[in-house]
Amino acid sequence: MDYEDDEVDFAIAAWREDGQWSAAALPPRAVETLGGFVTALRQLAGEGGVLGYVAIADECFIAVRIPPDGVARILLSDANCAYDYDLAEEALDLLDIELPDDEDEFDDIEPIGDLAYAADFGLDADAVELICLNEDALAEEQVAQMARRLGFGDQFAAVLRTLGR
């Protein structure tokens, strides 16, 4: 599966059924826009909702949680990516955050959005922030670390293998 947009490294959804995690790659058309990604995630059902991750150019990722109430919870791992990547800019739009004109307004790495998006699955906001602030890790490595902590690290790795990563 090739992503037509060179920005997108992968798009993956994860969900639990009967206490077991499953994960799957989403097709490229699901990440043409962030709204499309959210819509694709809403089509999946799982205990406690569904998690989705889009990695962008090895620089940042967007995490989306669609809980049972259907209201998307969004995290952008680094707000600075919104200056360079359309999907990251869309994340700020969905978070109702205006992109400042001054690129120096954000810190070097600034996670923004719902850091507690997966707290009830055991990944608290502090852990998410520490993972996002690790400037030595690629987006794929950051998402892999979260997947391991959430309990679907093996499923995540298997999906990445199917994508040739």
C-alpha positions, 0 to 999 in steps of 0.5 A: 500500500503506497501513500500518495502523499509523500507526507504520510508515512503510515495511518493505523487504527487500533481497537479492542474487542473482548479485551484483545487489541487489533490493529490495521493499516488504513488506506491512503484515501483515508488520510487525504484529509484529517477529516477523512481520517476521523471519518474512517476511524468512526467506522470502526467499533471497539471497547472504549472506542478506536485509536488512530495514528498518522505519522507525517514525514518522520517528523510528527504524528497525529493521534486521534481517539474516537471514544464511544460518545463519538467526539474526536480527541486529537493530539498533534505531537509537535505544533511546529509541523503545522507550518510544513504539513497540511495534515498537521495544520488541519489538526490545529484547525480541528483543535480550534487553534490558530497557527501563529504567524511567528514560527518562533511562538511555539517551543522547539517541540510543542505537543498540542491537543488532548495529551490524555486522549488514551488515559483510560487505556493506561497511557496518561498525559505525562507519559504522552508528553514525555514521548512527544518531547523526545527529539531523538525519536522519529514519529514511528518510534514514538507511536511504537512506544505508545502502542507498547504501553497501551498493549498493542505493540506487537500488532502495531509492528506487524502492521508496519511490516505489511507496509514495508516499514 
